[in-house]
Amino acid sequence: MNKTDSPLKKLITSNLYTRYSNILSISDISLFLLDTNGDILLEFIPSPDFCTNVCQENDKKVCSDYICQLENDKEGRFVCHNGLENILSPIIVKDETIGYIAGMQIYSKDNEHKKYMIDIHDFEKSENANLEFIAKSISSLKTVESKKIKIQEQLCNQIARNISLDLSENINNSNQDMEKLSIEKDMLEKKIIDLEAKNMSLAVNPHFLFNTLNCIARIAYFENSHTTEELIYCLSDLLRYNLKQDGQLHTIGAEINNIEKYLYIQKVRFKSRLEYEIDVPEDLKSYKIPNMVIQPIVENALIHGIAPKRDGGKISIYAEKYNNEIVISITDNGNGFPKDVLINIQQSENKSGLGFQNTDKRLKRYYGKQYGLKIVKSDYSGSTVTITIPTQPIVR
């Protein structure tokens, strides 16, 4: 199949993501382009950390369950040995399969119980990974209702058919097919939008949670448990902020406010072992940034830098403006990244092991390849990670 790899690779260079950006922006379920050997050529929507860093041997090739499907020339939906729903939609040119649109990597409601049957200790032994990271990556795996799974399947098939037509030598004679696919694409987009609108009713459940937390906070107030009251309010605000859509832009000020609540909760937990300092000028707080890009870096500084030290340490967050760029720095005086992890990041640019990959990709997708995350230093004296974005119009 190597002789057919070049058309796919050539197609990637033609800004394939932009072609489908409108419909992809509505989905938050993983989707990527594969060749027939199982190599990942392009990620439209990133895979979960569990799949990328625990199940796969590396972030450039799919797991053994996918390889088994490819070796047996199977296509369509299948369930992996961990219970996750997956899909392979073939890209066919001249009756030959030259690649696949693949993805999903989610639980259906019928299989959700399998998430809780995964033995993380088996992964730790076989992959030599961190137990805490494995547990966290498993817990973050999504459960999706059947209607949305079917729509995601239609989306994969739609994109695979379009790519097949793009690569066909007879594409100039396929105007009718293209028109039909365009109509199907519009119908599919409408289905997804309708489903999202129906799911707005799910907002009742988080509101119930927030109301319950606030009720508990009021009880704590009347019992003079002021620390407990403040913790509950901070947790309520964190949950509300985290439920906001990943695709939205928020102000740096909103991100920092969320970080302050996170660090307040951690300060109560770690007591004197954690100190933190935030210095973001007021004139920078109105600039926009994708939400939830700073918090994962701060969390990693705490988990990998401060927590392992007996005496703890300090996390500092500050922002500066240089010409047409804003640089947000997260520093700690912890132990630095583990040596093997740092080498892996530097050599393979595989930042996903520390939750960096998705954040870096999101920033590059918004602003361009010259922006994103950078590990400025990491040694026995601590680590510094920067987030660089261009200046944007100020929100008033």
C-alpha positions, -999 to 999 in steps of 0.1 A, spaced: 0 0 0 30 23 2 25 34 -34 -9 49 -24 4 68 6 15 98 -14 -20 110 -25 -31 111 12 1 129 23 -3 153 -6 -39 159 4 -28 168 40 -6 196 28 -36 212 11 -50 224 44 -74 195 49 -85 206 83 -97 240 71 -119 222 45 -140 206 73 -135 231 101 -171 242 102 -185 208 108 -156 197 130 -161 227 153 -195 212 163 -180 179 175 -157 171 204 -152 134 197 -118 123 184 -113 120 146 -81 114 126 -67 102 93 -49 69 90 -29 51 64 -33 14 58 -4 6 81 -20 23 111 1 54 110 -17 86 121 -13 111 93 -34 139 107 -55 146 138 -87 165 132 -98 162 168 -72 149 193 -76 114 209 -81 110 246 -49 108 267 -58 72 277 -56 61 240 -26 82 230 -4 77 260 -15 44 277 -28 21 249 -7 33 219 30 24 217 36 60 205 14 90 195 20 84 157 5 49 154 -29 35 165 -32 8 192 -31 -30 186 -70 -32 184 -69 -9 154 -40 -28 139 -59 -60 142 -89 -45 124 -66 -33 96 -48 -66 92 -82 -83 88 -95 -57 63 -124 -48 86 -142 -15 86 -171 2 104 -176 4 141 -159 -19 166 -154 -20 204 -119 -23 217 -109 -46 246 -113 -17 270 -149 -12 259 -144 19 239 -165 25 207 -142 31 176 -147 35 139 -129 29 106 -143 46 76 -124 36 44 -110 60 19 -114 42 -15 -98 52 -48 -103 30 -79 -117 2 -57 -86 2 -35 -86 13 2 -57 37 7 -66 49 42 -92 55 68 -110 82 87 -110 68 123 -118 79 158 -146 81 184 -128 64 213 -157 69 237 -181 48 258 -217 42 249 -240 41 278 -243 4 275 -206 -1 278 -198 26 304 -194 1 332 -163 -13 315 -145 19 323 -146 9 360 -133 -26 352 -100 -14 338 -71 -26 360 -47 4 361 -20 -17 377 -17 -38 345 -10 -7 325 16 5 350 35 -27 347 33 -30 309 37 7 300 58 19 330 35 48 333 24 69 363 -5 54 382 -20 88 389 -19 98 353 -34 65 341 -63 68 366 -70 104 356 -69 96 319 -94 68 324 -118 90 344 -117 116 317 -129 92 290 -163 103 276 -196 86 277 -218 96 248 -255 89 240 -263 66 211 -278 94 189 -245 114 190 -225 82 183 -245 76 152 -240 112 140 -203 109 146 -203 77 125 -221 96 97 -195 124 101 -166 100 96 -182 83 66 -190 117 51 -154 130 53 -140 96 41 -163 98 10 -154 134 3 -117 126 5 -122 96 -18 -138 119 -44 -110 144 -40 -84 118 -48 -103 102 -76 -90 108 -112 -125 111 -123 -134 139 -99 -142 163 -127 -169 140 -139 -185 135 -105 -204 168 -101 -236 150 -93 -219 130 -65 -203 161 -51 -237 179 -51 -253 149 -33 -225 148 -7 -228 186 -2 -266 181 6 -257 152 29 -232 174 47 -257 202 52 -282 176 66 -256 161 89 -246 196 102 -283 203 109 -287 169 128 -257 177 150 -270 212 158 -305 199 165 -290 172 189 -269 199 206 -300 220 211 -319 191 226 -290 184 249 -292 219 264 -317 204 288 -288 186 304 -278 219 319 -304 213 346 -282 187 362 -252 209 367 -275 236 380 -289 212 406 -253 204 416 -244 241 420 -276 248 440 -268 219 463 -232 230 468 -244 265 476 -270 252 501 -242 232 518 -221 264 519 -249 283 536 -251 256 562 -213 259 568 -217 296 572 -244 293 599 -221 267 616 -192 292 614 -172 269 592 -159 297 570 -131 278 554 -155 250 544 -179 277 530 -152 293 509 -140 259 496 -175 250 485 -180 283 467 -146 279 449 -155 244 439 -188 255 425 -172 282 405 -146 258 392 -172 233 380 -192 260 363 -162 273 345 -150 239 334 -184 232 319 -179 260 294 -172 249 258 -136 241 249 -139 260 216 -147 293 232 -124 322 238 -124 338 272 -104 367 287 -71 361 304 -87 376 335 -114 349 335 -87 322 332 -66 337 360 -97 340 382 -103 303 377 -67 295 385 -69 315 418 -98 293 429 -80 262 420 -49 272 439 -69 283 469 -84 248 471 -50 232 468 -35 256 494 -61 243 519 -50 208 510 -12 213 511 -12 240 538 24 254 543 38 231 516 23 252 488 28 289 482 17 307 451 19 341 434 0 356 405 12 388 387 -8 396 356 -11 433 347 -46 446 345 -41 458 309 -35 422 298 -65 407 315 -89 418 288 -71 400 260 -87 367 248 -73 332 251 -89 297 247 -103 286 280 -87 260 302 -51 264 287 -34 277 318 -49 254 344 -34 221 330 1 237 332 -4 249 368 -18 214 377 14 197 363 36 222 382 18 211 414 17 174 407 52 169 392 71 198 408 57 207 442 39 176 455 70 152 454 91 176 475 89 171 513 89 208 520 67 217 491 74 248 471 60 278 452 42 283 419 44 317 402 22 329 373 30 361 355 24 377 321 42 402 300 36 418 266 65 419 241 57 438 209 27 419 194 29 389 217 17 381 252 38 356 271 23 339 302 49 321 323 42 294 349 72 286 371 78 264 401 108 257 423 100 219 425 120 190 413 116 195 375 101 171 351 113 134 354 143 130 331 127 104 309 96 125 304 117 156 295 137 137 270 106 123 254 91 158 251 123 173 236 129 145 211 95 135 200 75 166 209 51 143 226 37 167 252 6 147 258 20 127 287 17 158 308 -15 170 293 4 195 271 -4 181 236 -41 191 234 -34 225 248 -5 232 225 -25 220 195 -55 242 204 -32 273 207 -16 266 173 -50 260 157 -62 294 169 -31 314 163 -6 296 141 24 273 145 47 300 159 25 302 191 18 277 218 36 260 247 73 259 254 93 243 283 119 270 289 137 251 316 133 221 338 160 210 363 166 204 400 158 240 407 123 238 391 105 243 358 93 272 336 66 267 310 54 296 288 22 301 268 27 326 239 -2 341 220 -6 371 197 -22 403 209 -59 404 201 -85 432 201 -92 442 237 -127 432 250 -145 461 266 
